[in-house]
Amino acid sequence: MTSPRVTVPTFLTAEGLSLFADSALLVVLPWLALTITGRASTSSLVLAAVMVPAVVTGIAGGYAIDRLGRRRSSVVASLGSAAAAAALAIVDGTGGLGIGTLIAFGLLATAFGTPAVTARDALMADVARSAGVSLERVAGLRQGVSSIAFLGGPAVAGLLLATVPSPLTLSILVACWVAASAVTAVLPLSTAPRGAAPAVERVAWWRRITRDPVVVTSIVIGVGSGVITAPLSSVVLPAHFRAIGEPAFFGVAVALSGAGSLVGSILYSLLARRRPGWTYAGMIAITTAGFALVAMLPAFPLVLTGQFAIGLGAGVLGPFVIVAITRHTEESERGRVLGVFNSLGLGASPAGLAVFAPLVAATGIGGGAVAVLVGWGVLALLLIAAARPMLGHGRASGDGRAAGDGQASEEGT
């Protein structure tokens, strides 16, 4: 017996709990490293050490999702993060925590994060179908919950670390992951009628998806966005606000970007289904204006405005890309495709830092800001060129043509 009215809220609850714990962990791990060694440089090394393997687990997790099912994979992945964090809390509480132990358990906890996100990406079509709502609505609401989680997780983690022992902080994260698993396990999903499987050309899945311009464009956009936004938020803006003697405004800029993403996700959920063309064009225009403002590095009110505009555009672009991939991949391959997408996106940030950091050192803050603008300009041209297929006027896979009308049964999810 399914309950369509609670399907979307239940899904969003699991998403919020899991992402809250994921984002909070990225504050807890460097804090513990700093506590152990007393050296700030060690914190960044620990974070890099535990994040890099997540790129590999994201790809491997995609295969597991297609084999084990989307719902089951999401439950197992969240429980995996919970188990690793619980072990870390026990070791920390008994006084045996060292850098090696921290990296080992931290790596395990973060390794499950990308597969969990990918599984919920793949679940969205099932949730939309079961609830009788559009895939755009689910994707937009999910993006909004993600924005709130990534804003609240680090803030709450910092507050907890300042007020309670770190094992208790870790225990709270464990509880969030366990709750996310439990909520996902009871997620009411209807069983779709089994129809005849669409004819699929018998070639390797990765060869088939590379022939679809929407999938290729979506992956390029996801990776490219990570490459240019990481240097902006981690190199250009901190250096700029420090240079003008207003370091406190860096935090405000980050917060405004998150707020813009939340607003963008709401706009997407309201407008994308009814006015896809206008929503798509508006996203490109607003994001371009935001990057242009920031590239000029004017007085901080305009920089903050630019950050809000960039966040707003990201809040629309994220759901657009996930919906496009969902509609242009086969049910049996969706986990693998989304796993590749998420893993490459995760690796894009360090790649961007590796490319842009020397550039900023050579050309200065202004040169780095202009380079970021140029990078977005290339992505914007690609988005414009791919507008028709991205908006659903191109080829879609058999089950992807209808919003959320997948052919998998509940057992397959």
MOBELRA-V538892 format. One record per residue. N is the residue number from 1. RES is the residue in three letters. PSI is psi in radians with two decimals (999 if undefined). D_CENTER is the distance of its C-alpha to the mean C-alpha in whole Angstrom. Layout:
BEGIN
N;RES;PSI;D_CENTER  N;RES;PSI;D_CENTER
END
This chain:
BEGIN
1;MET;2.07;32  2;THR;2.77;29  3;SER;1.55;28  4;PRO;-0.57;26  5;ARG;-0.46;26  6;VAL;-0.04;24  7;THR;-0.91;21  8;VAL;-0.85;19  9;PRO;-0.65;19  10;THR;-0.78;19  11;PHE;-0.78;16  12;LEU;-0.57;14  13;THR;-0.81;16  14;ALA;-0.72;15  15;GLU;-0.83;11  16;GLY;-0.77;12  17;LEU;-0.80;14  18;SER;-0.81;12  19;LEU;-0.55;9  20;PHE;-0.83;12  21;ALA;-0.70;14  22;ASP;-0.86;11  23;SER;-0.62;11  24;ALA;-0.64;14  25;LEU;-0.57;15  26;LEU;-0.19;14  27;VAL;-0.66;17  28;VAL;-0.75;19  29;LEU;-0.87;19  30;PRO;-0.60;20  31;TRP;-0.79;23  32;LEU;-0.67;24  33;ALA;-0.73;25  34;LEU;-0.66;26  35;THR;-0.67;29  36;ILE;-0.79;30  37;THR;-0.46;31  38;GLY;0.13;31  39;ARG;2.19;30  40;ALA;-0.57;27  41;SER;-0.55;26  42;THR;-0.57;26  43;SER;-0.81;23  44;SER;-0.62;21  45;LEU;-0.72;22  46;VAL;-0.77;21  47;LEU;-0.72;17  48;ALA;-0.71;17  49;ALA;-0.64;19  50;VAL;-0.31;17  51;MET;-0.61;14  52;VAL;-0.81;15  53;PRO;-0.37;16  54;ALA;-0.42;13  55;VAL;-0.73;13  56;VAL;-0.77;16  57;THR;-0.46;15  58;GLY;-0.74;12  59;ILE;-0.82;15  60;ALA;-0.64;17  61;GLY;-0.54;15  62;GLY;-0.71;15  63;TYR;-0.75;19  64;ALA;-0.66;19  65;ILE;-0.75;17  66;ASP;-0.43;20  67;ARG;-0.79;23  68;LEU;-0.37;22  69;GLY;2.65;20  70;ARG;-0.81;17  71;ARG;-0.85;18  72;ARG;-0.72;20  73;SER;-0.69;17  74;SER;-0.75;15  75;VAL;-0.84;18  76;VAL;-0.72;19  77;ALA;-0.77;16  78;SER;-0.67;15  79;LEU;-0.58;19  80;GLY;-0.78;19  81;SER;-0.73;17  82;ALA;-0.75;19  83;ALA;-0.75;22  84;ALA;-0.75;21  85;ALA;-0.59;21  86;ALA;-0.74;24  87;ALA;-0.69;26  88;LEU;-0.70;25  89;ALA;-0.69;26  90;ILE;-0.81;29  91;VAL;-0.72;30  92;ASP;-0.71;29  93;GLY;-0.47;31  94;THR;0.05;34  95;GLY;0.26;34  96;GLY;0.26;33  97;LEU;2.17;30  98;GLY;3.10;30  99;ILE;-0.74;28  100;GLY;-0.77;28  101;THR;-0.71;27  102;LEU;-0.80;24  103;ILE;-0.73;23  104;ALA;-0.90;23  105;PHE;-0.58;22  106;GLY;-0.68;19  107;LEU;-0.76;18  108;LEU;-0.74;19  109;ALA;-0.77;17  110;THR;-0.45;13  111;ALA;-0.53;14  112;PHE;-0.23;14  113;GLY;-0.84;10  114;THR;-0.77;9  115;PRO;-0.61;11  116;ALA;-0.76;11  117;VAL;-0.76;7  118;THR;-0.72;9  119;ALA;-0.70;12  120;ARG;-0.56;11  121;ASP;-0.85;10  122;ALA;-0.44;13  123;LEU;-0.33;15  124;MET;-0.70;14  125;ALA;-0.66;17  126;ASP;-0.69;19  127;VAL;-0.79;18  128;ALA;-0.77;19  129;ARG;-0.78;22  130;SER;-0.62;23  131;ALA;-0.24;23  132;GLY;0.54;25  133;VAL;2.94;22  134;SER;2.65;21  135;LEU;-0.59;17  136;GLU;-0.70;16  137;ARG;-0.80;17  138;VAL;-0.77;15  139;ALA;-0.71;12  140;GLY;-0.78;13  141;LEU;-0.69;14  142;ARG;-0.70;10  143;GLN;-0.67;9  144;GLY;-0.76;11  145;VAL;-0.69;11  146;SER;-0.73;8  147;SER;-0.76;9  148;ILE;-0.74;12  149;ALA;-0.73;11  150;PHE;-0.30;9  151;LEU;-0.76;13  152;GLY;-0.59;15  153;GLY;-0.98;14  154;PRO;-0.66;15  155;ALA;-0.81;18  156;VAL;-0.68;19  157;ALA;-0.76;19  158;GLY;-0.72;21  159;LEU;-0.74;24  160;LEU;-0.77;24  161;LEU;-0.49;25  162;ALA;-0.25;27  163;THR;-0.43;29  164;VAL;2.81;29  165;PRO;2.58;29  166;SER;-0.60;26  167;PRO;-0.60;27  168;LEU;-0.68;27  169;THR;-0.80;23  170;LEU;-0.65;22  171;SER;-0.61;24  172;ILE;-0.70;22  173;LEU;-0.71;18  174;VAL;-0.78;20  175;ALA;-0.66;21  176;CYS;-0.79;18  177;TRP;-0.73;17  178;VAL;-0.75;20  179;ALA;-0.71;20  180;ALA;-0.71;17  181;SER;-0.78;18  182;ALA;-0.75;22  183;VAL;-0.73;20  184;THR;-0.66;18  185;ALA;-0.54;22  186;VAL;0.18;24  187;LEU;2.08;21  188;PRO;1.96;24  189;LEU;2.33;23  190;SER;2.75;26  191;THR;2.02;28  192;ALA;2.48;28  193;PRO;2.39;31  194;ARG;2.11;31  195;GLY;-3.13;32  196;ALA;2.36;34  197;ALA;2.39;31  198;PRO;2.59;30  199;ALA;2.20;32  200;VAL;2.27;30  201;GLU;2.32;31  202;ARG;1.34;31  203;VAL;2.90;30  204;ALA;2.48;27  205;TRP;-0.67;23  206;TRP;-0.49;22  207;ARG;-0.64;25  208;ARG;-0.76;25  209;ILE;-0.47;21  210;THR;-0.22;22  211;ARG;-0.18;25  212;ASP;2.00;22  213;PRO;-0.50;22  214;VAL;-0.80;19  215;VAL;-0.79;17  216;VAL;-0.81;18  217;THR;-0.74;17  218;SER;-0.75;14  219;ILE;-0.76;13  220;VAL;-0.73;15  221;ILE;-0.76;13  222;GLY;-0.79;10  223;VAL;-0.79;12  224;GLY;-0.67;14  225;SER;-0.73;12  226;GLY;-0.65;10  227;VAL;-0.66;14  228;ILE;-0.48;15  229;THR;-0.54;13  230;ALA;-0.84;13  231;PRO;-0.60;17  232;LEU;-0.83;17  233;SER;-0.42;16  234;SER;-0.30;17  235;VAL;-1.03;21  236;VAL;-0.95;22  237;LEU;-0.80;21  238;PRO;-0.73;23  239;ALA;-0.66;26  240;HIS;-0.87;26  241;PHE;-0.52;27  242;ARG;-0.68;28  243;ALA;-0.58;31  244;ILE;0.11;32  245;GLY;0.44;32  246;GLU;1.05;29  247;PRO;-0.47;27  248;ALA;-0.45;26  249;PHE;-0.24;25  250;PHE;-0.78;22  251;GLY;-0.66;20  252;VAL;-0.69;21  253;ALA;-0.73;19  254;VAL;-0.75;16  255;ALA;-0.70;17  256;LEU;-0.62;18  257;SER;-0.73;15  258;GLY;-0.69;13  259;ALA;-0.69;16  260;GLY;-0.68;15  261;SER;-0.69;12  262;LEU;-0.80;13  263;VAL;-0.73;16  264;GLY;-0.70;15  265;SER;-0.65;13  266;ILE;-0.79;16  267;LEU;-0.70;18  268;TYR;-0.81;16  269;SER;-0.50;17  270;LEU;-0.57;21  271;LEU;-0.46;21  272;ALA;-0.64;19  273;ARG;-0.66;22  274;ARG;-0.66;25  275;ARG;1.12;24  276;PRO;-0.72;22  277;GLY;-0.83;24  278;TRP;-0.68;24  279;THR;-0.77;21  280;TYR;-0.85;19  281;ALA;-0.71;22  282;GLY;-0.68;22  283;MET;-0.79;18  284;ILE;-0.77;19  285;ALA;-0.80;22  286;ILE;-0.76;21  287;THR;-0.71;18  288;THR;-0.76;21  289;ALA;-0.69;23  290;GLY;-0.83;21  291;PHE;-0.64;20  292;ALA;-0.73;24  293;LEU;-0.84;25  294;VAL;-0.64;23  295;ALA;-0.51;25  296;MET;-0.27;28  297;LEU;0.99;27  298;PRO;-2.84;30  299;ALA;2.64;31  300;PHE;-0.52;28  301;PRO;-0.66;28  302;LEU;-0.62;27  303;VAL;-0.75;24  304;LEU;-0.66;23  305;THR;-0.75;23  306;GLY;-0.70;21  307;GLN;-0.72;18  308;PHE;-0.74;18  309;ALA;-0.70;19  310;ILE;-0.77;16  311;GLY;-0.71;13  312;LEU;-0.78;15  313;GLY;-0.69;15  314;ALA;-0.63;11  315;GLY;-0.43;11  316;VAL;-0.72;13  317;LEU;-0.71;12  318;GLY;-0.96;8  319;PRO;-0.65;10  320;PHE;-0.80;13  321;VAL;-0.80;11  322;ILE;-0.73;10  323;VAL;-0.73;14  324;ALA;-0.77;15  325;ILE;-0.76;14  326;THR;-0.72;15  327;ARG;-0.26;18  328;HIS;0.36;19  329;THR;2.64;19  330;GLU;2.65;22  331;GLU;-0.76;21  332;SER;-0.18;22  333;GLU;-0.02;20  334;ARG;-0.69;16  335;GLY;-0.75;15  336;ARG;-0.75;16  337;VAL;-0.82;15  338;LEU;-0.55;11  339;GLY;-0.76;12  340;VAL;-0.79;13  341;PHE;-0.87;10  342;ASN;-0.66;7  343;SER;-0.78;10  344;LEU;-0.64;11  345;GLY;-0.65;8  346;LEU;-0.66;8  347;GLY;-0.18;12  348;ALA;-0.62;12  349;SER;-0.92;12  350;PRO;-0.56;15  351;ALA;-0.74;17  352;GLY;-0.72;17  353;LEU;-0.69;18  354;ALA;-0.58;21  355;VAL;-0.77;22  356;PHE;-0.50;22  357;ALA;-0.84;23  358;PRO;-0.58;26  359;LEU;-0.76;27  360;VAL;-0.68;26  361;ALA;-0.59;29  362;ALA;-0.66;31  363;THR;-0.16;31  364;GLY;3.05;30  365;ILE;-0.75;27  366;GLY;-0.72;28  367;GLY;-0.69;28  368;GLY;-0.69;25  369;ALA;-0.71;24  370;VAL;-0.68;25  371;ALA;-0.67;24  372;VAL;-0.74;20  373;LEU;-0.76;22  374;VAL;-0.72;23  375;GLY;-0.77;20  376;TRP;-0.62;19  377;GLY;-0.70;22  378;VAL;-0.78;22  379;LEU;-0.66;18  380;ALA;-0.72;20  381;LEU;-0.67;23  382;LEU;-0.73;21  383;LEU;-0.71;19  384;ILE;-0.77;23  385;ALA;-0.56;24  386;ALA;0.31;22  387;ALA;-0.80;22  388;ARG;-0.95;25  389;PRO;-0.59;23  390;MET;-0.50;19  391;LEU;0.13;21  392;GLY;0.20;23  393;HIS;0.03;26  394;GLY;-2.89;26  395;ARG;2.40;26  396;ALA;2.70;24  397;SER;2.88;24  398;GLY;-0.84;26  399;ASP;-0.15;24  400;GLY;-0.08;22  401;ARG;-0.51;24  402;ALA;2.46;24  403;ALA;1.84;21  404;GLY;0.23;20  405;ASP;0.94;24  406;GLY;2.81;23  407;GLN;0.10;26  408;ALA;2.57;25  409;SER;2.98;26  410;GLU;-0.55;25  411;GLU;-0.50;26  412;GLY;-0.13;24  413;THR;999;21
END
